[in-house]
């Protein structure tokens, strides 16, 4: 997912579509694992790929179960991100004197 080569990107996208046909739920799990656990460059590439590919999936792949899994994974990412964000803000607020850094939360 980190290539600038157009032909390689086309092959990669075709591979993802094939994976969605074989095991849509497993493919989503793998992509969201990269979003949760990957470094920032990989995370951004996985998000971009997911946004561009999911909207083009056929109804036979994008079933109700697929959509539920997708929404559950998105909610999980948002929840984890907000917990991490709150922790970082609280850590920052506790490590800097309050006179120079007003508390956000």
N, C-alpha and C positions, 0 to 999 in steps of 0.2 A: 504494500500500500504506500510505500515511500519512494516511488519511482516517478520520474518526469517523462519517461519514454511512453509515447502514446500507444504503441502496439502492445507493450507490456501491460499498461493499464487496461486496455480492452480485454486482454487475456485474463487478467486478474478479475475484472468485473464479470466476465463470462463464467469464470470459476465459481465466484460467489453465487451467481444465479443457479448454477448447477448444484451447489451445496444446499441452497434454499429448496430446490426440488427434492433432493435426497432426504434432508432432515432440517426443516425450517427452524424448529425449536432449538436444536443443537447448534445450528449456525448462529442464531441470535445469541445464545449463551456464550459462544466463543467471541463474538464481536463485543458483547457487553463486558466480557472479562478483560478484553484489551482496553476498553474505555475505563473500567475501574482500576486496573492494575498496571496498565502500560505507561511508559514515559510520555511526557506531554506531546511529542511529535507523533507517536503512534496513536495516542488518544485522539488527537485532532483528525488524523487520517481515518480512523475507525468511525468517528462521528460523521465526517463528510461522506464517507462511503455509505454508511447506513442511511443518511438523509437522502442521498441521491438514488439509492437502489430500492429501498423499501416502497417508495411511492410508485415504482414501475412494476412491482410484482403482480402477477396475475391473481385473479380471485381464487384460483385453485390452490395457490400457496398462501395467500393472505386470508386465511380462514378466520373464523371468529376466535378459535383457540390461539392462532398465531397472533392476532391482534391483542388478545388478553395477555399473552406472554410478553409482547412488545411493551404494552403499557405498564405491566408489573416491573419489568426491567428498568424502564424509564423512571418510574416512581422510586425504585431502589437506588438508582444513581443520584437522583435529586435529594433523597433523604440522606444518603451517605455524604454527599457534597455539602449539604447544609450543616450536618453535624461536624464535619471537618472544618468548615468555615467558622462556625461558632466557637469551636475549640481553639482555632488559631487566633481569633479575635480576643478571646478570654485570656489566652496565654500571653498575647502581646500586651493586653491591658495590665496584666499582673506583673509583667517584667519591666515596664516603663513607669517612672514616677508619675503619679496622677496629675501633678501640676503642669507637666509638659505634654501630657497625652490624656485628653478627656475620655472617659469610659463610653464606649459605643453601646454596650449592652448592659 
